[in-house]
Amino acid sequence: MVIFAIAGVGCSAQHEPSGPTSAPSVAPPRYGLAAERAVVALGRLRPVYSGQAAVHVSPSIIPTACSWSDGTICLSTGLLRILDDDEIAAAIAHELGHLTGGPGDRPQQTHALGGGSYEDREQQADAIAVVILRRSGISPTVLARVLTIVRDAPQTRAELRPAITQRIALLPKE
């Protein structure tokens, strides 16, 4: 199973591959508004992303997002609590960037074949997210805001912060 993460801290949710459908799905109702916000954010990106994707919510307080090669995107409650709706869409767009991949980056094969460094894969997902956001009518600068929020969150490990700062520097400023 392949996991990609927006902040490199992984996702604490248990994942049972169930074959996502084109309609978004969510975690059990106990996540309420958090799950609803994630589903709405994915829906905002649907006009420009036609691949398989479903969102789930993890109870982790660590602000993180991750995706699996079957199209499952997991957002932690810790992330959902600190982001606004555009920022949630940007986090999902980043994860869709992993799922979309690009030339030479097939999510199902990247880790197994050692394709590209972790930093390269994250930067490529960021670049794809920028395109997805622009085509969805959301400013791509929102992704830099998300990464800044995640980098500065007290739950984010200190050793991850320099790489996140480097990714922020590469994103559009306007």
Wavefront OBJ file of the C-alpha trace (Angstrom):
o trace
v 0.000 0.000 0.000
v 1.393 3.401 -0.972
v 0.894 6.440 1.232
v 1.755 10.030 0.327
v 1.490 12.859 2.832
v 1.215 16.632 2.650
v 3.522 17.133 5.613
v 5.347 13.832 5.563
v 3.887 12.655 8.856
v 1.619 10.035 7.352
v -1.962 9.345 8.197
v -2.988 7.482 11.308
v -6.268 6.179 9.912
v -6.666 2.521 9.173
v -7.259 2.047 5.485
v -9.342 -0.745 4.121
v -9.179 -0.656 0.317
v -12.748 -0.737 -0.844
v -12.481 0.653 -4.336
v -13.528 4.294 -4.299
v -16.302 5.452 -6.523
v -16.526 8.721 -8.381
v -18.849 9.979 -5.645
v -16.964 11.133 -2.557
v -17.329 9.065 0.583
v -16.528 9.941 4.150
v -15.686 8.491 7.504
v -18.455 7.507 9.914
v -20.916 10.252 10.962
v -19.080 10.884 14.233
v -16.838 13.238 12.267
v -19.861 15.324 11.272
v -18.950 18.774 10.028
v -15.299 17.868 9.450
v -16.254 15.077 7.058
v -18.872 17.242 5.366
v -16.329 20.019 4.770
v -13.914 17.521 3.202
v -16.593 16.138 0.882
v -17.641 19.639 -0.191
v -13.999 20.560 -0.875
v -13.509 17.482 -3.053
v -16.736 18.349 -4.871
v -15.342 21.795 -5.706
v -12.391 20.124 -7.449
v -14.444 17.485 -9.294
v -15.014 19.579 -12.462
v -11.262 19.462 -13.155
v -10.383 16.060 -11.671
v -12.151 13.078 -13.144
v -10.116 10.319 -11.517
v -11.158 8.074 -8.674
v -11.169 9.864 -5.331
v -12.925 9.521 -1.999
v -12.250 11.403 1.223
v -12.039 9.961 4.701
v -11.339 11.586 8.049
v -8.778 10.361 10.571
v -9.119 11.194 14.288
v -5.463 12.262 14.511
v -4.641 15.648 16.052
v -1.563 15.864 13.824
v -2.372 18.130 10.865
v -1.869 15.786 7.958
v -3.330 14.557 4.702
v -2.415 11.454 2.751
v -3.548 9.479 -0.251
v -3.513 5.882 -1.329
v -3.148 4.623 -4.857
v -6.789 3.426 -4.845
v -7.950 7.074 -4.737
v -8.586 7.298 -1.006
v -7.640 10.657 0.495
v -7.438 10.884 4.269
v -7.523 14.194 6.126
v -6.922 14.334 9.863
v -9.282 16.143 12.189
v -6.197 18.081 13.307
v -5.846 19.438 9.771
v -9.532 20.095 9.227
v -9.740 22.088 12.475
v -7.077 24.588 11.425
v -7.966 25.116 7.747
v -10.710 27.123 6.085
v -12.704 25.716 3.166
v -10.341 26.941 0.413
v -7.394 25.571 2.370
v -9.066 22.164 2.696
v -9.575 22.175 -1.085
v -5.871 23.001 -1.534
v -4.825 20.114 0.736
v -7.042 17.766 -1.266
v -5.687 19.192 -4.543
v -2.171 18.326 -3.348
v -3.249 14.754 -2.650
v -4.960 14.604 -6.054
v -1.595 15.678 -7.442
v -0.116 12.463 -6.060
v -2.959 10.431 -7.527
v -2.692 12.133 -10.908
v 1.062 11.879 -11.042
v 2.835 12.914 -14.143
v 5.333 11.493 -16.558
v 7.297 8.863 -14.678
v 5.287 9.222 -11.459
v 2.690 6.539 -11.126
v 1.533 6.529 -7.483
v 1.222 2.736 -7.436
v 4.882 2.362 -8.414
v 6.722 5.378 -7.036
v 7.876 3.933 -3.715
v 8.310 0.386 -4.926
v 10.603 1.454 -7.757
v 12.315 4.252 -5.870
v 11.055 6.764 -8.443
v 12.245 10.212 -7.437
v 13.020 11.524 -3.994
v 10.380 12.290 -1.414
v 10.970 16.010 -1.983
v 10.600 15.610 -5.755
v 7.286 13.758 -5.359
v 5.957 16.398 -2.967
v 6.988 19.251 -5.257
v 5.424 17.517 -8.249
v 2.161 17.052 -6.309
v 2.311 20.741 -5.357
v 2.745 21.742 -9.019
v -0.237 19.617 -10.070
v -2.260 21.056 -7.179
v -1.550 24.588 -8.429
v -3.046 23.661 -11.817
v -6.067 21.972 -10.214
v -6.678 24.984 -7.969
v -6.391 27.498 -10.816
v -8.806 25.506 -12.986
v -11.202 25.285 -10.028
v -11.190 29.046 -9.522
v -9.210 28.882 -6.271
v -6.064 30.981 -5.913
v -3.000 28.727 -5.973
v -1.498 30.880 -3.219
v -3.833 29.037 -0.866
v -1.553 25.978 -1.076
v 1.365 28.007 0.314
v -0.932 29.162 3.110
v -1.831 25.538 3.925
v 1.800 24.495 4.036
v 2.641 27.486 6.245
v -0.151 26.570 8.669
v 0.955 22.927 8.763
v 4.641 23.855 9.126
v 3.881 26.193 12.028
v 1.475 23.868 13.842
v 2.918 22.712 17.171
v 2.098 19.082 16.295
v 4.318 19.130 13.179
v 7.699 17.549 13.827
v 10.571 20.044 13.776
v 12.642 17.995 11.334
v 9.890 18.328 8.700
v 9.754 22.108 8.804
v 12.771 22.897 6.567
v 11.430 20.741 3.703
v 7.993 22.342 4.024
v 9.612 25.798 3.969
v 11.469 24.846 0.788
v 8.204 23.724 -0.856
v 6.509 26.992 0.125
v 9.316 28.967 -1.537
v 8.683 27.175 -4.841
v 4.959 27.981 -4.971
v 3.367 30.935 -6.820
v 3.307 34.188 -4.842
v 0.322 35.648 -6.678
l 1 2 3 4 5 6 7 8 9 10 11 12 13 14 15 16 17 18 19 20 21 22 23 24 25 26 27 28 29 30 31 32 33 34 35 36 37 38 39 40 41 42 43 44 45 46 47 48 49 50 51 52 53 54 55 56 57 58 59 60 61 62 63 64 65 66 67 68 69 70 71 72 73 74 75 76 77 78 79 80 81 82 83 84 85 86 87 88 89 90 91 92 93 94 95 96 97 98 99 100 101 102 103 104 105 106 107 108 109 110 111 112 113 114 115 116 117 118 119 120 121 122 123 124 125 126 127 128 129 130 131 132 133 134 135 136 137 138 139 140 141 142 143 144 145 146 147 148 149 150 151 152 153 154 155 156 157 158 159 160 161 162 163 164 165 166 167 168 169 170 171 172 173 174
